[in-house]
Amino acid sequence: MKNEIYERAAEEAAEKFKALMIEQLERAERIKQDKEFKDYSKLDKTVIGVCGGDGIGPVITKAAVSVIEKLLKDDIKSGKIEIKTIDGLTIENRIAAGKAIPDDVMEELYKCDVILKGPTTTPHEGDGLPNIESANVMMRKKLDLFANVRPVKVPDQGIDWTFFRENTEGSYAVGSKGVNVSDELGVDFCVTTTEGTERIARLAYEYARSNGKDRVSIVTKANVIKTTDGKFLRICKKVGEEYPEITTDEWFIDIMTAKLVDEKRRKDFRVFILPNLYGDIITDEAAEFQGGVGTAGSANIGKRYAMFEAIHGSAPRMIAEGRGAYADPCSMLRAAAMLLSHIGKQEESDRLTRALDYCMFEDKKLKVTGRDTGATCEEFTRYVTEQL
């Protein structure tokens, strides 16, 4: 009797797996088609979409937009830059639509060139909310934002790291499509494709070459996760052979988390390439050296679109406790600097980065603590703006 139950459960799971694999094979074929990156210098107008998100998202996003508007005042006035507010990417609207991103919001996102996005709330097991996929994950899939780029810099500790996290595959690729084979057995999936790995590796090595970085570290758990992590490691190393002037080394994720806190060794690292899950975890650890996740921005880069955001969540507790006005804007301001660089406004990006470095690491006249013991988001943003 048990064998019959097992057979039936396995057959149902196999059907779901088959459909999932067809979907992923089709995706792998699609991502081969886009070959060229968008050239922003050739656009008559660049559209920057702004999504406030949930929790503290609207607070810190508003701060970042105010700085962008100041830096790009002339381009906005002439019509070369358009800042477009996109409402609707809230947990309430997403639940009502039953989708990670409502259709009308997605249509507006497709009309943008780059997106500045505040943190969004993702339902999780036990919170009583519907099982809706992460808006971040869905946006990365829909816009094919395959590279999550997260810089971390602490000059007085010799830390100058840039993480290239693969953004559309790995353990997050089909995160909401795992299979409960039975009440006793649940299975999730990890996805690695050749094209997906080659393009993140090449982007990382090109960045290293263009910015004079002499080391690229590939981080996996290929000794245990042999198929997917093994493929990722093998392809990244092969791409690395095309860059003989750059030292390539390989690390397992567990020892790398330890080496980042090794004061002697961590100064050696420059550029990292990681699968999705490991990159998500280790960049949060890395951000702590810079002052916490509230200080770190990230870029999500594709060939046709790009999205820039904080690396932290929506902090609903801060809102519930009435502390939203004290949210740290540094993460979104860092993201704004990356956005400016991406669309060819390098001088403006450098001005913002220098102002942030001065306010965070040098002058330190104001400090954001997340409470009334420190500056408000608006006060700190004004402080940064005065240094531009």
Secondary structure, DSSP 8 states (H G I E B T S, - for coil): -HHHHHHHHHHHHHHHHHHHHHHHHHHHHHTTT--S---GGG-S-EEEEEE--STTHHHHHHHHHHHHHHHTHHHHHHTSEEEEE----SHHHHHHHTSSS-HHHHHHHHT-SEEEE-------TTSSS-----HHHHHHHHTT--EEEEEEEEGGGTEEEEEEEE-SSBTTTTTT--EEEETTEEE---B--HHHHHHHHHHHHHHHHHTT--EEEEEE-TTTSTTHHHHHHHHHHHHHTT-TTSEEEEEEHHHHHHHTT-TTTGGG--EEEE-HHHHHHHHHHHHHHHT-GGG-EEEEE-SS-EEEEESS---HHHHHTT-GGG---HHHHHHHHHHHHHTT-HHHHHHHHHHHHIIIII---S---SSTTS--HHHHHHHHHHT-
